[in-house]
Amino acid sequence: MKNLIDLLPIVQSKVVSPVLVVLGAPWPVTQVVEALAGHTVTCFQMDLFQAQRLREKIAQENLSAEVVVLGDLWDVPGTFNTILYPSPAHADRELKIDMVEQGFHLLEPGGKFITLSEYRRDDTFAKLHKKVFGKCSEAPRSEYGSCFWSTREGDQPRRRHELKFHARVNDGASQHFVSWPGTFSYGEMDAGSRAMLEVADIRPGDKVLDLGCGNGSVGCLASVPAGPTGSVLFVDSNARALKLTELNATANGVKNYKLLLSSDLLDVPVGEFDVVLANPPYYANSEVGRMFIATAREVLRPGGRFYFVTKMPVRTIPEIVDLFGQVDSIENRGYTVVIATA
Ligand SMILES: C[S@@+](CC[C@H](N)C(=O)[O-])C[C@H]1O[C@@H](n2cnc3c(N)ncnc32)[C@H](O)[C@@H]1O
């Protein structure tokens, strides 16, 4: 995102406090905060892990900005004269749309929404700004990317950007789910999670942990065999995922559930769960996957069952064997579901 920082001088004269910086990785956002020294800056993040890294970097550089972690941009308290959205090239298109639409509602009348895009030719944002704000200004093309800005005039109703889907496992009843951009598996049940649930042995009364719950579909579907005496703890580092999970759990009548926002999993109660279900992020580096495995080992009661779905069994199985001893694995739908007993 070096290029995005190089775009800032083009729009800097338009920036008026208070400023809200939307998403972005910790280091580039820290550079934006540094470039905006003298302004009152709030940074919006959805993921607790990213937000904590950002807070650390801002402190290391002796800068000042508040970092808020929320599921929705329009839930940030207050209103702003400038919203700055540094959007990297790989960013999810649906999330871009959602951020511009939600950002409108946080601007003061006459306030500006400024997008910095890594693409030198970017059709998405010009159209999007026009659709949401009526007009869009664009800086002359730069070697570093493109800049767009629009001014808020008037009002408009809030419109939630979302997709709905139904899912069922084996012979279970169908449940309905809402999904939001920026959360895993937008608009459909993930095939890996379905593969895991199809082979998971969940019994009446089970205490289930949905580790990395995303939209909550895994824990909601698991709550059916766990029945009225069972319970589900949904855990994710992404505040949007948890907000969505709450909506889905309530809509599907899940009775005994709790939500936990955590990126280090230290607050998950030890030795309490009968079943842990995990579909970890597929990042190249497997640190989160390893943390999920270590947490499962600690939080399962003796005899509790761990299900871990992966496309990389050669790397993952030894890590699970290390902590659990003997493991089984089942191939289902092109995935490997690793099963271990505590
Ligand atoms: C592959 S997705 C699975 C989501 C969901 N279970 C499903 O099947 O749709 C992995 C989830 O892990 C979450 N995650 C990533 N790092 C995490 C961490 N350090 N602590 C807790 N959750 C994390 C992500 O936000 C994401 O929702």
Ligand as a Chemical Component Dictionary entry (heavy atoms), coordinates in Angstrom:
data_LIG
# 
_chem_comp.id                   LIG 
_chem_comp.type                 NON-POLYMER 
_chem_comp.pdbx_formal_charge   0 
_chem_comp.three_letter_code    LIG 
# 
loop_
_chem_comp_atom.comp_id 
_chem_comp_atom.atom_id 
_chem_comp_atom.alt_atom_id 
_chem_comp_atom.type_symbol 
_chem_comp_atom.charge 
_chem_comp_atom.model_Cartn_x 
_chem_comp_atom.model_Cartn_y 
_chem_comp_atom.model_Cartn_z 
_chem_comp_atom.pdbx_ordinal 
LIG C1  C1  C 0  -12.409 -19.925 7.180  1  
LIG S1  S1  S 1  -13.337 -18.786 8.162  2  
LIG C2  C2  C 0  -14.627 -19.837 8.785  3  
LIG C3  C3  C 0  -15.871 -19.092 9.130  4  
LIG C4  C4  C 0  -17.102 -19.929 9.477  5  
LIG N1  N1  N 0  -16.810 -20.926 10.478 6  
LIG C5  C5  C 0  -17.702 -20.556 8.253  7  
LIG O1  O1  O 0  -17.565 -21.748 8.098  8  
LIG O2  O2  O -1 -18.286 -19.877 7.430  9  
LIG C6  C6  C 0  -12.266 -18.505 9.539  10 
LIG C7  C7  C 0  -12.759 -17.507 10.566 11 
LIG O3  O3  O 0  -11.742 -17.384 11.557 12 
LIG C8  C8  C 0  -11.713 -16.032 12.010 13 
LIG N2  N2  N 0  -10.398 -15.742 12.601 14 
LIG C9  C9  C 0  -9.231  -15.448 11.968 15 
LIG N3  N3  N 0  -8.260  -15.218 12.857 16 
LIG C10 C10 C 0  -8.810  -15.376 14.073 17 
LIG C11 C11 C 0  -8.301  -15.269 15.405 18 
LIG N4  N4  N 0  -7.036  -14.950 15.644 19 
LIG N5  N5  N 0  -9.142  -15.501 16.423 20 
LIG C12 C12 C 0  -10.449 -15.809 16.203 21 
LIG N6  N6  N 0  -10.986 -15.925 14.968 22 
LIG C13 C13 C 0  -10.176 -15.714 13.920 23 
LIG C14 C14 C 0  -12.011 -15.228 10.743 24 
LIG O4  O4  O 0  -12.477 -13.925 11.059 25 
LIG C15 C15 C 0  -13.039 -16.111 10.041 26 
LIG O5  O5  O 0  -14.350 -15.716 10.363 27 
# 
loop_
_chem_comp_bond.comp_id 
_chem_comp_bond.atom_id_1 
_chem_comp_bond.atom_id_2 
_chem_comp_bond.value_order 
_chem_comp_bond.pdbx_ordinal 
LIG C1  S1  SING 1  
LIG S1  C2  SING 2  
LIG S1  C6  SING 3  
LIG C2  C3  SING 4  
LIG C3  C4  SING 5  
LIG C4  N1  SING 6  
LIG C4  C5  SING 7  
LIG C5  O1  DOUB 8  
LIG C5  O2  SING 9  
LIG C6  C7  SING 10 
LIG C7  O3  SING 11 
LIG C7  C15 SING 12 
LIG O3  C8  SING 13 
LIG C8  N2  SING 14 
LIG C8  C14 SING 15 
LIG N2  C9  SING 16 
LIG N2  C13 SING 17 
LIG C9  N3  DOUB 18 
LIG N3  C10 SING 19 
LIG C10 C11 SING 20 
LIG C10 C13 DOUB 21 
LIG C11 N4  SING 22 
LIG C11 N5  DOUB 23 
LIG N5  C12 SING 24 
LIG C12 N6  DOUB 25 
LIG N6  C13 SING 26 
LIG C14 O4  SING 27 
LIG C14 C15 SING 28 
LIG C15 O5  SING 29 
# 
